[in-house]
Amino acid sequence: MKAIRSYHKDLMQDLQDPREAISYLNAALEDGDKEAFLLAFRNVVEAQGGMSRASRVTRIHRVSLYKMLSKKGNPGIDSLMELLRLIGARMQLTGPVRLRQAA
């Protein structure tokens, strides 16, 4: 009988590929849920070498990385740009998109 691999282990392996990581982040971003996006980004950072490596490369303190990528995280634009560079991505705006109407 073949052993069943865990979802998390498979996800970490997939997210080592920068194209997969960027697609994963785009999917999380499209949902418009900040917490889901931050969790996705944390998964990508973990798969790409972990918080210690990210801290060394971006020069952002490791504890700050954990905080900014937590459910209640609120990364600044500079930090977000550094993390995107870490995984070989860049931010790009597209549009126009239809805005939601206020209730």
N, CA, C and O of each residue as an XYZ file, in Angstrom:
412
protein
N       0.847     -1.183      0.000
C       0.000      0.000      0.000
C       0.888      1.241      0.000
O       1.849      1.328      0.765
N       0.564      2.186     -0.852
C       1.332      3.397     -1.000
C       1.010      4.375      0.137
O      -0.150      4.548      0.511
N       2.042      5.002      0.670
C       1.838      5.976      1.741
C       1.179      7.224      1.171
O       1.473      7.629      0.047
N       0.293      7.827      1.941
C      -0.402      9.044      1.532
C       0.395     10.241      2.049
O       0.674     10.349      3.243
N       0.753     11.130      1.138
C       1.491     12.328      1.524
C       0.517     13.383      2.021
O      -0.640     13.423      1.603
N       0.982     14.213      2.891
C       0.110     15.253      3.423
C      -0.054     16.390      2.415
O       0.821     16.639      1.584
N      -1.173     17.058      2.508
C      -1.458     18.209      1.645
C      -0.381     19.276      1.821
O       0.112     19.840      0.844
N      -0.020     19.548      3.079
C       0.950     20.603      3.360
C       2.303     20.285      2.723
O       2.944     21.164      2.149
N       2.725     19.057      2.823
C       4.014     18.662      2.255
C       3.998     18.821      0.731
O       4.959     19.324      0.147
N       2.914     18.395      0.094
C       2.775     18.562     -1.355
C       2.735     20.038     -1.739
O       3.346     20.446     -2.727
N       2.008     20.840     -0.949
C       1.918     22.272     -1.213
C       3.304     22.912     -1.133
O       3.671     23.700     -2.005
N       4.069     22.583     -0.103
C       5.406     23.146      0.065
C       6.303     22.778     -1.119
O       7.102     23.596     -1.575
N       6.170     21.580     -1.600
C       6.964     21.155     -2.752
C       6.556     21.940     -4.004
O       7.413     22.399     -4.760
N       5.258     22.091     -4.217
C       4.765     22.835     -5.383
C       5.195     24.301     -5.337
O       5.552     24.881     -6.363
N       5.160     24.895     -4.145
C       5.456     26.322     -4.006
C       6.937     26.650     -4.113
O       7.310     27.823     -4.093
N       7.777     25.646     -4.226
C       9.196     25.893     -4.463
C       9.421     26.403     -5.883
O      10.417     27.074     -6.153
N       8.511     26.088     -6.778
C       8.566     26.585     -8.156
C       8.017     28.010     -8.151
O       6.859     28.221     -7.791
N       8.836     28.996     -8.546
C       8.372     30.390     -8.510
C       7.089     30.637     -9.298
O       6.266     31.448     -8.871
N       6.890     29.971    -10.427
C       5.657     30.164    -11.204
C       4.449     29.664    -10.428
O       3.398     30.304    -10.431
N       4.595     28.525     -9.765
C       3.499     27.989     -8.939
C       3.208     28.928     -7.772
O       2.050     29.185     -7.443
N       4.272     29.436     -7.150
C       4.111     30.339     -6.005
C       3.362     31.603     -6.412
O       2.477     32.067     -5.694
N       3.722     32.157     -7.571
C       3.073     33.387     -8.035
C       1.615     33.113     -8.386
O       0.749     33.930     -8.075
N       1.328     31.992     -9.022
C      -0.067     31.635     -9.337
C      -0.886     31.459     -8.066
O      -2.035     31.894     -7.990
N      -0.289     30.820     -7.074
C      -0.927     30.589     -5.779
C      -1.260     31.926     -5.105
O      -2.360     32.107     -4.582
N      -0.305     32.858     -5.122
C      -0.544     34.172     -4.521
C      -1.606     34.948     -5.289
O      -2.451     35.610     -4.686
N      -1.567     34.871     -6.614
C      -2.590     35.553     -7.409
C      -3.982     35.010     -7.106
O      -4.939     35.778     -7.007
N      -4.100     33.700     -6.959
C      -5.394     33.096     -6.633
C      -5.881     33.585     -5.268
O      -7.062     33.889     -5.097
N      -4.973     33.660     -4.306
C      -5.350     34.141     -2.974
C      -5.733     35.615     -3.018
O      -6.650     36.043     -2.318
N      -5.042     36.378     -3.827
C      -5.308     37.810     -3.944
C      -6.649     38.070     -4.615
O      -7.357     39.004     -4.239
N      -7.004     37.258     -5.599
C      -8.277     37.433     -6.315
C      -9.480     37.263     -5.406
O     -10.527     37.865     -5.641
N      -9.337     36.445     -4.369
C     -10.446     36.240     -3.437
C     -10.760     37.504     -2.644
O     -11.871     37.663     -2.138
N      -9.779     38.407     -2.536
C     -10.004     39.653     -1.814
C      -9.997     39.508     -0.306
O     -10.377     40.435      0.410
N      -9.570     38.359      0.182
C      -9.518     38.105      1.620
C      -8.083     38.318      2.095
O      -7.191     37.534      1.768
N      -7.867     39.374      2.863
C      -6.526     39.730      3.323
C      -5.889     38.598      4.115
O      -4.716     38.286      3.909
N      -6.639     37.982      5.010
C      -6.095     36.894      5.830
C      -5.652     35.718      4.969
O      -4.608     35.119      5.227
N      -6.434     35.384      3.950
C      -6.083     34.278      3.059
C      -4.819     34.614      2.273
O      -3.963     33.753      2.069
N      -4.703     35.864      1.835
C      -3.511     36.271      1.102
C      -2.273     36.199      1.982
O      -1.231     35.707      1.549
N      -2.377     36.684      3.216
C      -1.223     36.649      4.123
C      -0.827     35.212      4.450
O       0.361     34.903      4.532
N      -1.816     34.328      4.639
C      -1.505     32.915      4.881
C      -0.821     32.311      3.660
O       0.142     31.557      3.793
N      -1.318     32.641      2.474
C      -0.702     32.138      1.242
C       0.735     32.636      1.135
O       1.629     31.875      0.768
N       0.959     33.898      1.449
C       2.306     34.453      1.372
C       3.222     33.768      2.385
O       4.387     33.492      2.102
N       2.680     33.503      3.552
C       3.478     32.798      4.570
C       3.851     31.402      4.079
O       4.981     30.957      4.280
N       2.917     30.713      3.440
C       3.216     29.389      2.880
C       4.308     29.477      1.824
O       5.202     28.633      1.778
N       4.236     30.496      0.976
C       5.251     30.668     -0.070
C       6.616     30.927      0.551
O       7.610     30.329      0.137
N       6.672     31.806      1.534
C       7.948     32.105      2.202
C       8.507     30.837      2.847
O       9.704     30.567      2.755
N       7.651     30.072      3.489
C       8.085     28.817      4.108
C       8.656     27.869      3.055
O       9.706     27.264      3.269
N       7.976     27.738      1.933
C       8.413     26.827      0.876
C       9.702     27.301      0.210
O      10.484     26.487     -0.281
N       9.920     28.598      0.193
C      11.086     29.165     -0.476
C      12.298     29.290      0.443
O      13.224     30.045      0.148
N      12.297     28.568      1.537
C      13.470     28.571      2.414
C      13.210     28.988      3.841
O      14.114     28.922      4.674
N      12.012     29.411      4.143
C      11.644     29.725      5.515
C      11.869     31.175      5.916
O      12.433     31.975      5.170
N      11.409     31.480      7.118
C      11.473     32.846      7.630
C      12.911     33.297      7.884
O      13.235     34.468      7.688
N      13.767     32.384      8.314
C      15.159     32.769      8.578
C      15.848     33.223      7.295
O      16.536     34.243      7.280
N      15.662     32.465      6.227
C      16.244     32.848      4.933
C      15.635     34.159      4.455
O      16.353     35.049      3.999
N      14.314     34.282      4.556
C      13.636     35.505      4.126
C      14.159     36.707      4.905
O      14.348     37.786      4.343
N      14.389     36.514      6.187
C      14.902     37.584      7.029
C      16.296     38.020      6.574
O      16.580     39.215      6.487
N      17.152     37.057      6.287
C      18.512     37.379      5.824
C      18.479     38.125      4.492
O      19.178     39.124      4.323
N      17.675     37.649      3.551
C      17.649     38.227      2.209
C      16.988     39.605      2.198
O      17.490     40.524      1.550
N      15.881     39.755      2.900
C      15.129     41.009      2.873
C      15.609     42.016      3.914
O      15.294     43.204      3.835
N      16.368     41.531      4.882
C      16.830     42.364      6.006
C      15.667     42.880      6.847
O      15.723     43.964      7.427
N      14.618     42.073      6.892
C      13.481     42.338      7.772
C      13.598     41.345      8.915
O      13.761     40.147      8.683
N      13.517     41.829     10.143
C      13.665     40.947     11.309
C      12.672     39.786     11.222
O      11.517     39.974     10.838
N      13.125     38.608     11.576
C      12.310     37.388     11.483
C      11.002     37.520     12.255
O       9.953     37.110     11.758
N      11.044     38.082     13.453
C       9.827     38.249     14.247
C       8.847     39.177     13.527
O       7.637     38.954     13.554
N       9.372     40.207     12.890
C       8.515     41.123     12.117
C       7.858     40.401     10.946
O       6.699     40.660     10.624
N       8.599     39.496     10.309
C       8.028     38.710      9.214
C       6.862     37.860      9.703
O       5.808     37.814      9.068
N       7.057     37.186     10.839
C       5.974     36.374     11.398
C       4.747     37.227     11.691
O       3.620     36.820     11.408
N       4.967     38.414     12.259
C       3.843     39.301     12.584
C       3.135     39.795     11.326
O       1.907     39.771     11.254
N       3.908     40.243     10.331
C       3.264     40.819      9.151
C       2.554     39.769      8.314
O       1.638     40.104      7.562
N       2.955     38.493      8.425
C       2.304     37.436      7.660
C       1.335     36.616      8.509
O       0.942     35.513      8.129
N       0.955     37.166      9.662
C      -0.031     36.507     10.517
C      -1.435     36.922     10.067
O      -1.582     37.788      9.205
N      -2.461     36.304     10.652
C      -3.848     36.630     10.298
C      -4.147     38.117     10.452
O      -4.881     38.696      9.652
N      -3.579     38.724     11.475
C      -3.837     40.136     11.737
C      -2.712     41.022     11.226
O      -2.626     42.198     11.577
N      -1.847     40.445     10.390
C      -0.708     41.182      9.859
C      -1.125     42.344      8.989
O      -2.215     42.363      8.418
N      -0.238     43.307      8.901
C      -0.496     44.483      8.090
C       0.832     44.960      7.498
O       1.374     45.983      7.915
N       1.352     44.203      6.517
C       2.655     44.584      5.971
C       2.593     45.913      5.229
O       1.638     46.208      4.511
N       3.633     46.695      5.426
C       3.742     47.942      4.679
C       4.134     47.647      3.237
O       4.572     46.542      2.917
N       3.972     48.637      2.378
C       4.262     48.444      0.960
C       5.729     48.099      0.742
O       6.039     47.264     -0.108
N       6.636     48.719      1.486
C       8.065     48.419      1.334
C       8.366     46.968      1.688
O       9.112     46.291      0.981
N       7.792     46.504      2.770
C       8.007     45.115      3.193
C       7.408     44.142      2.190
O       8.014     43.121      1.865
N       6.228     44.459      1.706
C       5.573     43.610      0.718
C       6.409     43.526     -0.561
O       6.556     42.452     -1.144
N       6.950     44.659     -0.989
C       7.789     44.671     -2.187
C       9.053     43.835     -1.982
O       9.478     43.134     -2.900
N       9.656     43.898     -0.803
C      10.840     43.086     -0.509
C      10.500     41.602     -0.551
O      11.269     40.803     -1.087
N       9.354     41.229      0.011
C       8.945     39.826     -0.005
C       8.649     39.351     -1.425
O       8.955     38.210     -1.772
N       8.063     40.207     -2.237
C       7.817     39.840     -3.629
C       9.130     39.629     -4.369
O       9.258     38.684     -5.147
N      10.101     40.496     -4.134
C      11.420     40.327     -4.764
C      12.069     39.027     -4.315
O      12.757     38.371     -5.098
N      11.857     38.657     -3.072
C      12.414     37.419     -2.526
C      12.007     36.217     -3.363
O      12.808     35.307     -3.577
N      10.775     36.209     -3.832
C      10.291     35.058     -4.598
C      10.356     35.295     -6.107
O       9.879     34.477     -6.895
N      10.948     36.415     -6.496
C      11.098     36.694     -7.920
C       9.844     37.230     -8.570
O       9.615     37.013     -9.760
N       9.031     37.926     -7.802
C       7.771     38.469     -8.314
C       7.801     39.989     -8.216
O       8.655     40.573     -7.548
N       6.864     40.601     -8.885
C       6.692     42.037     -8.775
C       5.206     42.347     -8.776
O       4.388     41.551     -9.237
N       4.876     43.505     -8.258
C       3.484     43.912     -8.192
C       3.108     44.602     -9.506
O       3.889     45.376    -10.061
N       1.909     44.310     -9.986
C       1.424     44.929    -11.205
C      -0.069     45.181    -11.044
O      -0.802     44.331    -10.540
N      -0.499     46.332    -11.467
C      -1.915     46.661    -11.397
C      -2.548     46.421    -12.756
O      -1.927     46.660    -13.792
N      -3.778     45.950    -12.746
C      -4.539     45.772    -13.978
C      -5.882     46.459    -13.798
O      -6.254     46.822    -12.682
N      -6.579     46.632    -14.847
C      -7.877     47.251    -14.690
C      -8.407     47.673    -16.034
O      -7.802     47.341    -17.053
N      -9.485     48.373    -16.082
C     -10.301     48.731    -14.929
C     -11.139     47.555    -14.464
O     -11.474     46.669    -15.251
N     -11.468     47.550    -13.209
C     -12.350     46.526    -12.655
C     -13.606     47.208    -12.155
O     -13.607     48.392    -11.819
N     -14.652     46.446    -12.116
C     -15.927     46.979    -11.640
C     -15.906     47.054    -10.120
O     -15.636     46.058     -9.449
N     -16.187     48.216     -9.583
C     -16.215     48.408     -8.134
C     -17.517     47.912     -7.555
O     -18.565     47.965     -8.199
N     -17.437     47.427     -6.324
C     -18.661     47.000     -5.633
C     -19.478     48.224     -5.238
O     -18.925     49.258     -4.862
N     -20.778     48.098     -5.326
C     -21.662     49.168     -4.911
C     -21.853     49.119     -3.402
O     -21.981     48.043     -2.818
N     -21.872     50.273     -2.785
C     -22.108     50.347     -1.343
C     -23.536     49.942     -1.049
O     -24.452     50.251     -1.812
N     -23.722     49.240      0.075
C     -25.072     48.758      0.428
C     -25.895     49.855      1.040
O     -27.052     49.632      1.397
